[in-house]
Every structure is written in structure tokens, then in C-alpha cells.
């Protein structure tokens, strides 16, 4: 291989590595640290879902409807709403697979979630187990979900 070919190969390889890194940086595998106020307010009741799991429009509607948050009154003071809303908006999913707004702004109804949790990957009866309860109970199977880590290596399907 000539010096020119080696340089070209190295440049192309570096370019792919940078592009791949950018793609990962914009995906759920690379989550931003949870805002302490978000963790305090939201994780008190459910898994603190990474902001990148929904697009900004969905988070805006979720935060605007806290008085009827999926059947529960999750109202909080205006300063907390502003702080959490700003953080969610700034860190919302913008990459291709999360760009759509799912039905009812539910992560579990998004196309990417349904693809990852299809019947071949997760048998329908798994969702009915008392140890799981529902698709929104991420921590039942994703052992590090509370830290925003949904790596497939850390999945443990409970009995």
C-alpha cells in the first residue's frame, strides 16, 4: 500500500469513526446525567426515563399536563416545572428513531420501543408477570435503568 493509499484509508477510517461516535452520542446509549430535580420529582414514582427517549414536543405536552399525568396528578411548583421542562427540551431525542411523537406521548408506544420489544424479543406473557407488570416498568428487566443505562448486556428477564 502506498503512502497516499495509507493516508486515504486512515482518513476515511477516522471519518467513519467520528461519524459513528456522533451517531452514538445522539442515541439513548449515551444519555446525559439526570437533572437532580428531575430525579427527585419524577423518579419518586417511576423510572427516570432519559430525556432522549422522547422528542421535545412530547416532553412539552407531558410537562404541560402534569395535573393529569397518565391518570395521576403529578403537579409541582412552577419553578420545578420550568427547570425540568428546560432540561427535557434541551436533551430530548433528536435522532432519527426518536424524532416521531408516539401516540399519547408514551415511550412504550413509540415505533423504536415496539421494534426493540417485539414478540420475538419479549414474549407477550412476560408483560403479564407480577414481577414486570407493564412495559413502562423498565427496571424490571433493565437492571441499570434507574441510572439511564439500557444496555442489552444488562437485561435480566424476571421469572
KOLMARZA-994160 format. One record per residue: x, y, z of N, C-alpha, C in turn; residue number from 1. Coordinates in steps of 0.1 Angstrom, whole numbers, plus 5000, padded with zeros to 4 digits. Layout:
- nx,ny,nz,cax,cay,caz,cx,cy,cz,k
- X,Y,Z,X,Y,Z,X,Y,Z,NUM
...
END
This chain:
- nx,ny,nz,cax,cay,caz,cx,cy,cz,k
- 5009,4988,5000,5000,5000,5000,5009,5012,5000,1
- 5006,5022,4991,5014,5034,4990,5011,5043,5002,2
- 5020,5053,5004,5018,5063,5014,5004,5070,5012,3
- 5001,5074,5000,4989,5081,4996,4977,5072,5000,4
- 4977,5059,4996,4966,5050,4999,4965,5048,5014,5
- 4976,5047,5021,4975,5046,5036,4969,5058,5042,6
- 4973,5070,5037,4967,5082,5043,4952,5083,5040,7
- 4949,5080,5028,4935,5080,5024,4927,5070,5032,8
- 4932,5058,5034,4925,5048,5042,4923,5053,5057,9
- 4934,5059,5062,4934,5064,5076,4923,5075,5077,10
- 4923,5084,5067,4913,5095,5067,4899,5090,5067,11
- 4896,5081,5058,4883,5075,5056,4879,5068,5069,12
- 4888,5060,5075,4885,5052,5087,4882,5062,5098,13
- 4890,5072,5100,4888,5082,5110,4875,5089,5108,14
- 4871,5092,5096,4858,5099,5093,4847,5090,5097,15
- 4848,5077,5094,4837,5067,5098,4836,5066,5114,16
- 4848,5066,5120,4848,5065,5135,4842,5078,5141,17
- 4845,5089,5135,4839,5102,5141,4824,5102,5138,18
- 4820,5098,5126,4805,5098,5123,4798,5088,5132,19
- 4804,5076,5134,4798,5066,5143,4797,5071,5157,20
- 4807,5078,5162,4807,5084,5175,4797,5094,5177,21
- 4795,5102,5166,4784,5112,5167,4770,5106,5167,22
- 4769,5095,5159,4756,5088,5159,4753,5082,5173,23
- 4763,5076,5180,4761,5071,5193,4759,5082,5203,24
- 4765,5093,5201,4764,5104,5211,4749,5110,5210,25
- 4742,5108,5199,4729,5112,5198,4718,5102,5201,26
- 4723,5090,5205,4714,5079,5208,4712,5077,5223,27
- 4702,5068,5226,4699,5066,5240,4711,5059,5248,28
- 4720,5053,5241,4731,5046,5248,4740,5057,5255,29
- 4740,5069,5250,4748,5079,5255,4738,5090,5261,30
- 4734,5087,5274,4725,5096,5280,4732,5106,5288,31
- 4725,5118,5289,4730,5128,5298,4727,5125,5312,32
- 4736,5130,5321,4732,5127,5336,4719,5133,5339,33
- 4712,5126,5347,4698,5131,5351,4699,5144,5359,34
- 4690,5153,5356,4689,5165,5364,4684,5162,5378,35
- 4691,5166,5389,4687,5162,5402,4672,5165,5405,36
- 4667,5176,5400,4653,5180,5403,4644,5170,5396,37
- 4648,5166,5384,4640,5156,5376,4640,5143,5383,38
- 4652,5139,5388,4653,5126,5395,4644,5127,5408,39
- 4645,5138,5415,4637,5139,5427,4622,5139,5425,40
- 4618,5146,5415,4603,5147,5413,4598,5135,5405,41
- 4604,5131,5394,4598,5121,5386,4602,5107,5390,42
- 4614,5105,5394,4618,5091,5398,4612,5087,5412,43
- 4605,5096,5418,4598,5092,5431,4587,5083,5428,44
- 4582,5083,5415,4570,5075,5411,4573,5064,5401,45
- 4583,5067,5392,4586,5058,5381,4600,5059,5377,46
- 4604,5050,5368,4618,5050,5362,4621,5064,5357,47
- 4632,5070,5360,4636,5083,5355,4640,5081,5340,48
- 4630,5081,5331,4633,5079,5317,4643,5090,5312,49
- 4653,5085,5304,4662,5095,5298,4655,5105,5289,50
- 4658,5117,5289,4652,5127,5281,4652,5124,5266,51
- 4663,5117,5262,4664,5113,5248,4654,5103,5243,52
- 4646,5097,5252,4636,5087,5247,4624,5093,5241,53
- 4622,5106,5242,4611,5112,5236,4615,5125,5229,54
- 4609,5129,5218,4612,5142,5212,4607,5154,5221,55
- 4612,5165,5218,4609,5177,5226,4593,5180,5226,56
- 4586,5178,5215,4572,5181,5215,4564,5172,5225,57
- 4569,5160,5226,4562,5151,5235,4565,5155,5250,58
- 4577,5158,5253,4581,5163,5266,4573,5175,5270,59
- 4571,5184,5260,4564,5197,5263,4550,5194,5267,60
- 4543,5185,5260,4529,5181,5263,4529,5174,5277,61
- 4538,5165,5279,4539,5158,5292,4539,5168,5303,62
- 4548,5177,5302,4550,5187,5313,4538,5197,5314,63
- 4532,5199,5303,4520,5208,5304,4508,5201,5310,64
- 4508,5188,5310,4496,5181,5315,4499,5173,5328,65
- 4508,5179,5337,4511,5171,5349,4499,5169,5358,66
- 4489,5178,5357,4477,5176,5366,4469,5163,5362,67
- 4472,5158,5350,4465,5146,5346,4476,5137,5339,68
- 4487,5135,5346,4498,5127,5341,4496,5112,5341,69
- 4491,5107,5329,4487,5093,5327,4478,5088,5339,70
- 4468,5096,5342,4459,5092,5352,4462,5096,5367,71
- 4473,5103,5369,4477,5107,5382,4480,5122,5382,72
- 4477,5129,5393,4481,5143,5395,4495,5144,5399,73
- 4504,5148,5390,4518,5149,5393,4522,5164,5393,74
- 4513,5172,5396,4516,5187,5397,4528,5190,5406,75
- 4535,5200,5402,4546,5205,5410,4547,5220,5409,76
- 4555,5226,5417,4556,5241,5417,4562,5246,5403,77
- 4558,5258,5400,4561,5264,5387,4576,5264,5384,78
- 4584,5267,5394,4599,5268,5392,4604,5254,5389,79
- 4599,5244,5395,4604,5230,5392,4599,5226,5378,80
- 4587,5230,5374,4582,5227,5361,4591,5234,5350,81
- 4594,5246,5352,4603,5254,5343,4617,5247,5342,82
- 4623,5244,5353,4636,5238,5353,4636,5224,5346,83
- 4627,5216,5350,4626,5202,5344,4623,5203,5329,84
- 4613,5212,5326,4609,5214,5311,4621,5218,5303,85
- 4629,5228,5308,4640,5233,5301,4651,5221,5298,86
- 4653,5213,5309,4663,5202,5308,4658,5192,5298,87
- 4645,5188,5299,4639,5178,5290,4640,5183,5275,88
- 4636,5196,5273,4637,5201,5260,4651,5201,5254,89
- 4660,5205,5262,4674,5206,5258,4680,5192,5255,90
- 4675,5182,5261,4681,5169,5260,4672,5159,5253,91
- 4661,5164,5247,4651,5155,5241,4658,5148,5229,92
- 4651,5137,5225,4656,5129,5214,4655,5136,5201,93
- 4666,5137,5193,4665,5144,5180,4670,5134,5169,94
- 4675,5123,5173,4680,5114,5163,4668,5107,5156,95
- 4671,5101,5145,4660,5096,5136,4650,5087,5143,96
- 4654,5078,5151,4644,5068,5156,4635,5074,5167,97
- 4638,5085,5173,4630,5091,5183,4624,5104,5178,98
- 4625,5108,5165,4620,5120,5160,4605,5121,5159,99
- 4599,5109,5159,4584,5109,5158,4578,5111,5172,100
- 4567,5116,5173,4560,5118,5185,4550,5106,5187,101
- 4552,5097,5196,4544,5085,5198,4530,5088,5202,102
- 4521,5079,5200,4507,5081,5205,4507,5083,5220,103
- 4499,5093,5223,4497,5097,5237,4511,5101,5244,104
- 4521,5103,5236,4534,5107,5241,4540,5096,5251,105
- 4536,5084,5248,4541,5073,5256,4553,5066,5250,106
- 4564,5065,5257,4576,5059,5253,4573,5045,5248,107
- 4565,5038,5256,4561,5024,5253,4553,5022,5240,108
- 4548,5033,5234,4541,5032,5222,4549,5038,5210,109
- 4561,5041,5212,4569,5047,5201,4574,5035,5192,110
- 4576,5038,5180,4579,5028,5170,4592,5021,5174,111
- 4602,5029,5179,4615,5023,5182,4613,5013,5194,112
- 4605,5017,5204,4603,5008,5216,4596,4995,5211,113
- 4586,4996,5203,4579,4985,5198,4588,4975,5190,114
- 4597,4981,5182,4606,4973,5175,4616,4965,5184,115
- 4621,4972,5194,4630,4966,5203,4624,4956,5213,116
- 4611,4957,5215,4604,4948,5224,4593,4940,5217,117
- 4596,4936,5205,4586,4928,5197,4585,4914,5203,118
- 4575,4907,5199,4572,4894,5204,4583,4884,5203,119
- 4592,4886,5193,4604,4877,5192,4614,4880,5203,120
- 4615,4892,5207,4624,4896,5218,4619,4895,5232,121
- 4606,4898,5234,4599,4898,5247,4586,4891,5245,122
- 4585,4879,5250,4572,4871,5248,4561,4879,5255,123
- 4549,4879,5249,4538,4886,5254,4535,4883,5269,124
- 4537,4871,5273,4534,4867,5287,4543,4874,5297,125
- 4555,4878,5293,4565,4885,5302,4558,4897,5307,126
- 4551,4905,5299,4545,4917,5304,4534,4915,5315,127
- 4529,4903,5315,4518,4900,5324,4523,4895,5338,128
- 4536,4892,5339,4542,4887,5351,4541,4897,5362,129
- 4538,4893,5374,4537,4903,5385,4550,4910,5387,130
- 4561,4903,5385,4574,4909,5386,4578,4920,5376,131
- 4570,4920,5365,4572,4930,5355,4561,4940,5355,132
- 4548,4936,5354,4537,4944,5355,4533,4951,5342,133
- 4542,4958,5336,4539,4965,5323,4551,4969,5316,134
- 4550,4973,5304,4561,4977,5295,4568,4990,5301,135
- 4561,4998,5309,4567,5010,5314,4576,5008,5326,136
- 4576,4996,5331,4584,4992,5343,4598,4987,5338,137
- 4605,4996,5333,4618,4993,5327,4628,4986,5337,138
- 4628,4990,5349,4637,4985,5359,4635,4970,5362,139
- 4623,4965,5358,4621,4950,5360,4631,4942,5352,140
- 4634,4946,5340,4643,4938,5332,4657,4945,5329,141
- 4656,4959,5328,4669,4966,5326,4675,4970,5340,142
- 4684,4962,5344,4690,4963,5357,4696,4977,5361,143
- 4700,4985,5351,4706,4998,5353,4697,5009,5348,144
- 4684,5007,5346,4676,5017,5340,4675,5029,5349,145
- 4675,5028,5362,4675,5039,5371,4686,5049,5369,146
- 4697,5044,5363,4709,5052,5360,4709,5057,5346,147
- 4698,5054,5338,4697,5057,5324,4704,5048,5315,148
- 4708,5036,5320,4716,5027,5311,4706,5015,5308,149
- 4704,5014,5294,4695,5004,5289,4703,4994,5281,150
- 4716,4992,5283,4724,4983,5276,4718,4969,5276,151
- 4718,4962,5264,4712,4949,5263,4720,4939,5272,152
- 4733,4941,5274,4740,4932,5283,4735,4931,5297,153
- 4728,4942,5301,4723,4942,5315,4709,4938,5317,154
- 4703,4932,5307,4689,4928,5308,4688,4914,5315,155
- 4679,4914,5324,4676,4902,5332,4661,4901,5333,156
- 4655,4891,5325,4641,4890,5325,4637,4882,5338,157
- 4629,4888,5346,4625,4881,5359,4615,4870,5356,158
- 4615,4861,5365,4605,4849,5365,4592,4854,5369,159
END
